[in-house]
Amino acid sequence: MASAAFTLICGADDYLVAREGAARWEELCKEVEDEYSREIVDGAAGNLSEVEHAVSGFIAAVMTMPMFGGRKCVWLRNVSFLADTPTGRSEGAKALVEKLIAVLAGLNPAEIGVLITASPIDRRRREYKQLQGAGDVRFVGGEGKGDAAQRILEEELKAAGKHIRPDVAYALLEKIHGNSRMAMEEARKLALYADGQGSEITMEMVHSLVPPFGEGDFFEAVDAFYSLDLDEALGAVRRHFFSGNDIRPLLTSLQNRARLLLQLRVLYDAGLFSGGVSKQGLESAALRYGSAFEGADSKSSSNVFTQNPYYLNRLLDTAKRLRTKRIIGFQLEFVKAFEQSISRSTEQEAVMRETVIRCLGAA
């Protein structure tokens, strides 16, 4: 929409929206050299008063033309009152949005360039439909959770002349919980670290350099345990507690991995995945056995068919080395460790070390 009265860039991922918005703003302001003809209004609002302040500030900006004539650009940035929040759902906010839309519809794009960025946004609202009809609306980051982050990760590494295997990329994205901003930052950090060491980003680099973001899984300790190497696992446990981490999320991550390994082992024993786990093979297996997971469609370690095939392919190597009885034994040990972590709350590292030795020492 070259002649649209305004451009609205929106989506669930605030980083992607901000990145796309910054690029659009630069494009919009190319022919506007006077800095006083470029105005940015903050649209972040936590209550009705702040919504009113943002809307009135924006209207004042678009109604005030440059003193010496020429084109003007206005950016209503970080809009939050179009989301499904108590503030966004309030009648007062809706009335203000109606007022905003009326002003937007009457703008002359030849005289003023308008950009709005909003995250998150409720696309079910009538106001969203009205905005679509009045201007150029672009929804970004609609690939699904983690997909946008993966795209950014691959773009950044490619620009740096590096590459990463799918299973390593998946492990990295799990550590950062699919956060797009973190994907960019970690890609740049890993690329810089890898300079002089080759073009590949390895699993060892990810474990060593990428910290868990939010409530992510503790991949280094979990991977070390399921390498079935006692010394490696004990070393990872030491680093886990040296960093001040708790035993409970680690046990949860170990238990989650055990669930997937158990399901993979059963499927492998049933004659599936003999040549590895592929997307097509996983879909075929889901058609045969997916009915056992009815009602469990969201991503979960309780449903192997909701996982990424690259990730499962990596786990399959471990599943082949473990009998179902031993995996169940691991699970029972994790339950025992959890119970001991309550009765021995000041000895969490000792409890975890004893668990690892019981599980791997005999092997």
C-alpha positions as CSV (number, residue, x, y, z in Angstrom):
1,M,0.0,0.0,0.0
2,A,2.2,2.8,-1.3
3,S,-0.4,5.4,-0.6
4,A,-1.5,4.1,2.8
5,A,-2.2,6.7,5.4
6,F,0.0,4.9,7.9
7,T,2.0,1.7,8.4
8,L,1.3,-0.5,11.4
9,I,4.0,-3.1,12.3
10,C,2.8,-5.5,15.0
11,G,3.3,-9.0,16.4
12,A,3.8,-11.0,19.5
13,D,7.6,-10.7,19.5
14,D,8.6,-7.2,20.7
15,Y,12.1,-7.6,19.4
16,L,11.1,-8.5,15.9
17,V,8.5,-5.7,15.9
18,A,11.1,-3.2,17.1
19,R,13.6,-4.4,14.5
20,E,11.2,-4.2,11.6
21,G,9.9,-0.8,12.9
22,A,13.4,0.7,13.0
23,A,14.1,-0.4,9.4
24,R,10.7,1.1,8.3
25,W,11.4,4.3,10.2
26,E,14.8,4.8,8.5
27,E,13.1,4.2,5.1
28,L,10.3,6.6,6.0
29,C,12.7,9.4,7.0
30,K,15.1,9.2,4.1
31,E,13.8,12.4,2.5
32,V,13.2,14.3,5.8
33,E,16.5,15.9,6.7
34,D,15.1,18.3,9.4
35,E,15.3,16.5,12.7
36,Y,12.4,18.6,14.0
37,S,10.3,17.1,11.3
38,R,10.9,13.6,12.8
39,E,8.9,12.9,16.0
40,I,8.7,9.8,18.1
41,V,5.8,9.3,20.6
42,D,5.9,6.6,23.2
43,G,2.8,4.4,23.1
44,A,3.6,2.1,26.1
45,A,0.7,2.4,28.5
46,G,-0.1,0.6,31.7
47,N,-3.3,2.3,32.6
48,L,-6.1,4.5,31.0
49,S,-4.3,7.8,31.8
50,E,-1.2,6.7,30.0
51,V,-3.3,5.6,27.0
52,E,-4.9,9.0,26.9
53,H,-1.5,10.7,27.1
54,A,0.0,8.6,24.3
55,V,-3.0,9.1,22.0
56,S,-3.2,12.8,22.6
57,G,0.6,13.2,22.2
58,F,0.4,11.4,18.9
59,I,-2.6,13.4,17.6
60,A,-0.8,16.7,18.6
61,A,2.3,15.5,16.7
62,V,0.5,14.7,13.4
63,M,-1.5,17.9,13.6
64,T,1.5,20.1,14.0
65,M,3.2,20.6,10.7
66,P,6.9,21.8,10.3
67,M,7.4,25.5,10.7
68,F,9.1,25.8,7.3
69,G,6.9,23.4,5.5
70,G,7.8,20.1,3.9
71,R,7.1,16.5,4.9
72,K,6.9,15.3,8.5
73,C,7.3,11.8,10.0
74,V,5.8,10.5,13.2
75,W,6.4,7.2,14.9
76,L,4.0,6.0,17.6
77,R,6.3,3.4,19.2
78,N,5.9,0.5,21.6
79,V,2.1,0.6,21.6
80,S,0.7,-1.8,24.2
81,F,-2.9,-0.8,24.5
82,L,-4.0,-2.9,21.5
83,A,-3.3,-6.1,23.4
84,D,-5.6,-8.4,25.3
85,T,-4.9,-6.8,28.6
86,P,-7.2,-5.2,31.3
87,T,-6.1,-1.8,30.0
88,G,-6.6,-2.7,26.4
89,R,-10.0,-4.2,27.0
90,S,-11.3,-1.2,29.0
91,E,-14.1,0.8,27.3
92,G,-12.1,4.0,27.9
93,A,-9.1,2.6,25.9
94,K,-11.3,1.4,23.2
95,A,-12.9,4.8,22.8
96,L,-9.4,6.4,22.5
97,V,-8.4,3.8,19.9
98,E,-11.5,4.7,17.9
99,K,-10.4,8.4,18.1
100,L,-6.9,7.4,17.0
101,I,-8.3,5.5,14.0
102,A,-10.4,8.4,12.9
103,V,-7.4,10.7,12.9
104,L,-5.3,8.1,11.0
105,A,-7.9,7.7,8.3
106,G,-7.9,11.4,7.6
107,L,-4.1,11.8,7.2
108,N,-2.5,12.7,3.8
109,P,0.5,10.4,3.2
110,A,1.9,13.0,0.8
111,E,2.3,15.4,3.8
112,I,3.0,13.1,6.7
113,G,4.5,9.7,7.1
114,V,3.1,7.7,10.0
115,L,4.5,4.5,11.6
116,I,3.0,2.6,14.5
117,T,4.6,-0.4,16.2
118,A,2.6,-2.5,18.6
119,S,3.5,-5.6,20.6
120,P,1.6,-7.7,21.6
121,I,-1.6,-7.1,19.7
122,D,-5.0,-8.8,19.8
123,R,-6.0,-9.5,16.2
124,R,-9.5,-10.6,17.2
125,R,-10.5,-7.0,18.1
126,R,-12.7,-5.0,15.8
127,E,-10.2,-2.1,16.0
128,Y,-7.6,-4.3,14.4
129,K,-9.9,-4.9,11.5
130,Q,-10.5,-1.2,11.2
131,L,-6.7,-0.5,11.2
132,Q,-6.3,-3.1,8.4
133,G,-8.9,-1.3,6.3
134,A,-7.4,2.1,6.9
135,G,-3.6,1.5,6.4
136,D,-0.8,-0.8,5.7
137,V,-0.8,-3.4,8.5
138,R,2.1,-5.9,8.7
139,F,2.1,-8.7,11.2
140,V,5.7,-10.0,11.8
141,G,6.9,-13.1,13.6
142,G,4.0,-15.3,12.7
143,E,6.1,-18.4,12.1
144,G,5.4,-19.9,15.5
145,K,7.3,-20.0,18.7
146,G,11.1,-20.4,18.2
147,D,10.9,-20.3,14.3
148,A,11.6,-16.5,14.2
149,A,14.5,-17.0,16.6
150,Q,15.9,-19.8,14.4
151,R,15.6,-17.6,11.3
152,I,17.5,-14.8,13.1
153,L,20.1,-17.2,14.4
154,E,20.8,-18.6,10.9
155,E,20.8,-15.1,9.3
156,E,23.3,-13.8,11.8
157,L,25.6,-16.8,11.5
158,K,25.5,-16.8,7.7
159,A,26.4,-13.1,7.7
160,A,29.4,-14.0,9.9
161,G,30.4,-16.9,7.6
162,K,29.5,-19.6,10.2
163,H,27.2,-22.5,10.1
164,I,25.4,-24.6,12.8
165,R,24.0,-28.1,12.6
166,P,20.2,-28.4,13.1
167,D,20.5,-30.3,16.4
168,V,23.0,-27.7,17.8
169,A,20.7,-24.9,16.7
170,Y,17.8,-26.6,18.4
171,A,19.8,-27.0,21.7
172,L,20.7,-23.3,21.6
173,L,17.1,-22.2,21.0
174,E,15.9,-24.4,23.8
175,K,18.5,-22.8,26.2
176,I,17.2,-19.3,25.3
177,H,13.5,-20.3,25.2
178,G,13.2,-19.2,21.5
179,N,13.9,-15.6,22.4
180,S,14.6,-13.6,19.2
181,R,16.8,-10.9,20.8
182,M,18.9,-13.5,22.6
183,A,19.2,-15.5,19.4
184,M,20.8,-12.5,17.7
185,E,23.1,-11.7,20.6
186,E,24.2,-15.3,21.1
187,A,24.8,-15.8,17.4
188,R,27.1,-12.8,17.3
189,K,29.0,-14.0,20.4
190,L,29.4,-17.5,19.1
191,A,30.6,-16.3,15.7
192,L,33.2,-14.0,17.3
193,Y,34.4,-16.8,19.6
194,A,34.6,-19.2,16.6
195,D,36.8,-16.9,14.6
196,G,40.1,-18.6,14.0
197,Q,38.7,-22.0,15.0
198,G,36.7,-22.8,11.8
199,S,33.3,-22.0,10.5
200,E,31.2,-24.4,12.6
201,I,29.4,-23.6,15.8
202,T,29.6,-26.7,17.9
203,M,27.6,-28.2,20.7
204,E,30.5,-27.7,23.1
205,M,30.5,-23.9,22.3
206,V,26.8,-23.7,23.0
207,H,27.1,-25.5,26.3
208,S,30.1,-23.4,27.4
209,L,29.1,-20.0,26.2
210,V,25.3,-19.8,26.1
211,P,23.6,-19.3,29.5
212,P,20.1,-20.6,30.1
213,F,17.6,-17.8,29.6
214,G,14.6,-17.6,31.9
215,E,13.4,-20.9,33.2
216,G,15.3,-22.9,30.5
217,D,16.5,-26.4,30.7
218,F,20.0,-27.0,32.1
219,F,21.3,-28.5,28.9
220,E,25.0,-28.9,29.9
221,A,24.3,-30.9,33.0
222,V,21.5,-32.9,31.4
223,D,23.6,-33.7,28.3
224,A,26.5,-34.7,30.5
225,F,24.3,-37.1,32.5
226,Y,22.9,-38.7,29.4
227,S,26.3,-39.1,27.8
228,L,26.5,-41.9,30.4
229,D,30.0,-40.8,31.3
230,L,30.3,-40.6,35.1
231,D,33.2,-38.2,35.3
232,E,31.7,-35.8,32.8
233,A,28.3,-35.9,34.6
234,L,29.9,-35.2,38.0
235,G,31.9,-32.3,36.6
236,A,28.7,-30.8,35.1
237,V,26.9,-31.2,38.5
238,R,29.7,-29.4,40.2
239,R,29.5,-26.5,37.7
240,H,25.7,-26.4,38.1
241,F,25.8,-25.9,41.8
242,F,28.9,-23.6,41.7
243,S,26.8,-21.3,39.6
244,G,24.2,-21.1,42.4
245,N,21.6,-23.2,40.7
246,D,19.0,-25.3,42.4
247,I,18.5,-29.1,42.3
248,R,14.8,-29.1,41.5
249,P,14.8,-27.6,38.0
250,L,17.8,-29.9,37.1
251,L,15.8,-32.9,38.2
252,T,12.8,-31.7,36.2
253,S,15.0,-31.4,33.1
254,L,16.5,-34.9,33.7
255,Q,13.0,-36.3,34.1
256,N,11.7,-34.6,31.0
257,R,14.6,-36.1,29.0
258,A,14.0,-39.5,30.5
259,R,10.4,-39.4,29.3
260,L,11.4,-38.7,25.7
261,L,14.1,-41.4,25.8
262,L,11.7,-43.9,27.1
263,Q,9.2,-43.2,24.3
264,L,12.0,-43.2,21.7
265,R,13.3,-46.5,23.0
266,V,9.8,-48.1,22.8
267,L,9.3,-46.8,19.3
268,Y,12.8,-48.0,18.3
269,D,12.0,-51.5,19.7
270,A,8.8,-51.5,17.7
271,G,11.0,-51.2,14.5
272,L,10.8,-47.4,13.9
273,F,13.6,-44.9,13.4
274,S,16.2,-47.6,12.6
275,G,17.7,-45.1,10.1
276,G,17.2,-42.1,12.4
277,V,14.4,-39.7,13.1
278,S,13.2,-37.6,10.2
279,K,10.2,-35.3,9.9
280,Q,8.5,-37.7,7.6
281,G,9.3,-40.7,9.8
282,L,8.0,-38.8,12.9
283,E,4.8,-37.9,11.1
284,S,4.3,-41.5,10.0
285,A,4.9,-42.8,13.6
286,A,2.4,-40.2,14.9
287,L,-0.3,-41.6,12.5
288,R,0.2,-45.0,13.9
289,Y,0.6,-44.2,17.6
290,G,-0.5,-40.6,18.0
291,S,-4.0,-41.7,19.3
292,A,-2.4,-42.7,22.6
293,F,-1.6,-39.0,23.1
294,E,-5.1,-37.7,22.4
295,G,-5.6,-34.3,24.0
296,A,-1.9,-33.7,24.5
297,D,-1.1,-31.6,21.4
298,S,1.0,-28.9,23.0
299,K,4.8,-29.3,23.1
300,S,5.6,-31.5,26.0
301,S,8.1,-34.2,27.0
302,S,5.1,-36.4,27.7
303,N,4.4,-36.5,23.9
304,V,7.3,-37.4,21.7
305,F,5.4,-36.4,18.6
306,T,5.4,-32.7,19.6
307,Q,9.2,-32.6,19.5
308,N,11.6,-31.3,16.9
309,P,12.9,-34.3,14.8
310,Y,16.4,-32.9,14.8
311,Y,16.4,-32.9,18.6
312,L,14.9,-36.4,18.7
313,N,17.5,-37.7,16.3
314,R,20.2,-36.6,18.7
315,L,18.4,-38.3,21.6
316,L,18.0,-41.5,19.6
317,D,21.7,-42.3,20.0
318,T,21.3,-42.3,23.7
319,A,18.0,-44.2,23.6
320,K,19.7,-47.0,21.6
321,R,22.2,-47.4,24.5
322,L,19.6,-47.6,27.2
323,R,17.1,-50.4,27.9
324,T,13.7,-49.4,29.0
325,K,14.3,-50.9,32.5
326,R,17.3,-48.7,33.0
327,I,15.5,-45.5,31.9
328,I,12.7,-46.3,34.3
329,G,15.4,-46.8,37.0
330,F,16.7,-43.3,36.2
331,Q,13.2,-41.9,36.7
332,L,12.9,-43.6,40.1
333,E,16.2,-42.3,41.2
334,F,15.2,-38.7,40.2
335,V,12.0,-39.1,42.4
336,K,14.2,-40.4,45.2
337,A,16.6,-37.4,44.8
338,F,13.7,-35.0,44.9
339,E,12.5,-36.5,48.2
340,Q,16.0,-36.3,49.6
341,S,16.4,-32.7,48.5
342,I,13.5,-31.8,50.9
343,S,14.9,-33.7,53.9
344,R,18.5,-32.7,53.1
345,S,17.8,-29.2,51.8
346,T,21.3,-27.9,52.6
347,E,23.0,-30.8,50.8
348,Q,21.6,-30.5,47.4
349,E,24.9,-31.0,45.5
350,A,25.7,-34.1,47.6
351,V,22.2,-35.5,46.9
352,M,22.7,-34.9,43.1
353,R,26.2,-36.4,43.1
354,E,24.9,-39.5,44.9
355,T,22.1,-39.8,42.4
356,V,24.5,-39.6,39.4
357,I,26.9,-42.2,41.0
358,R,24.0,-44.6,41.6
359,C,22.7,-44.2,38.0
360,L,26.0,-44.2,36.2
361,G,28.6,-45.7,38.5
362,A,27.7,-49.3,37.9
363,A,28.0,-48.9,34.2
